[in-house]
Amino acid sequence: MWANLLVLHNDREDRNKLDLHGFVSWHTCMRSVYISDERVLKEGDLPSDFSGDLYQGYEAYSFLIEVASGLHSKLFGESEIQAQFRDRLKESKLDSSPLSESLKKLRDQVLEHTKQVRSKYLIGLGKQTYGSIAESYLKENKTVSLFGTGKLAESILPYLAKKEKHITVIGRNSDRLKEFQTLYPKIDTCHWEDYSSQTSSAIIASDFFSEEWMQRIQDSDIILDFREGSKPKQSASNARYISFHEILENISETENQISHLKPIVLEFVKELAREREEEQIHLLNGWEDLTCLSN
């Protein structure tokens, strides 16, 4: 079924987020993934100067399971990436082309195998979500300012809301602020320009956060900075500043545990992909219901 699957992957920090003709693109804060089928691509669609990795066939299928399972995430085994994959390939974000119809099947099969990976190896591994990590740091803090309205902020918010904290979400996107307010009626929202620091803790879940803004939250008792690449630094105030680098270092699972588990999980994923390929071995032309894919 996926013998003609083609996946491009780039996780360089300086990468450009491209829209490639003939591909469906999936961008996260850590990586860009481009998914297609070899038969729909025309000459010139596959960029000759692409600086990332290329996966084909069931190797590409296996790689998507690995990514959606959080095996390539800095927070090993994180669960948010699975939801991001599902969201990117949901029906409302795809058209009615043969490729899109096939990607819906791809989504369902990858998620099916991702659930198997999680249930067999990753459940109970520890703090596997950014929300649970944030909540663990802020157990004693009753008031929280959450900066950002993207997927990261969305994944953190439920963990804070269920603890009955007084939460203020600060962002630039009015529609997203309204959406959060509808989902969590007890929270407050405000635009960046209207914010004044008055909470005991702050969570940075937005890449657009300047040093000027950092100064505005120095009255907080604790600052959690989830920006990828944020490094430890000395705070100019009494605020306890915790960078993403420190968050990763303080996860309860040791690097030894993860380094032991990771190759085992990767081999399990490859076995799942091999089983899927064997199921389809009698099909001669890949996606059996897409005879017109290359027309």
Secondary structure as GFF3:
##gff-version 3
##sequence-region A 1 295
A	DSSP	beta_strand	5	10	.	.	.	ID=ss1
A	DSSP	beta_strand	24	27	.	.	.	ID=ss2
A	DSSP	beta_strand	32	37	.	.	.	ID=ss3
A	DSSP	beta_strand	53	56	.	.	.	ID=ss4
A	DSSP	alpha_helix	57	68	.	.	.	ID=ss5
A	DSSP	alpha_helix	80	88	.	.	.	ID=ss6
A	DSSP	three_ten_helix	91	93	.	.	.	ID=ss7
A	DSSP	alpha_helix	98	117	.	.	.	ID=ss8
A	DSSP	pi_helix	118	122	.	.	.	ID=ss9
A	DSSP	alpha_helix	130	137	.	.	.	ID=ss10
A	DSSP	beta_strand	143	147	.	.	.	ID=ss11
A	DSSP	alpha_helix	151	161	.	.	.	ID=ss12
A	DSSP	beta_strand	166	171	.	.	.	ID=ss13
A	DSSP	alpha_helix	174	183	.	.	.	ID=ss14
A	DSSP	beta_strand	188	191	.	.	.	ID=ss15
A	DSSP	three_ten_helix	192	194	.	.	.	ID=ss16
A	DSSP	beta_strand	201	204	.	.	.	ID=ss17
A	DSSP	alpha_helix	211	216	.	.	.	ID=ss18
A	DSSP	beta_strand	222	225	.	.	.	ID=ss19
A	DSSP	beta_strand	240	242	.	.	.	ID=ss20
A	DSSP	alpha_helix	244	249	.	.	.	ID=ss21
A	DSSP	alpha_helix	255	279	.	.	.	ID=ss22
###
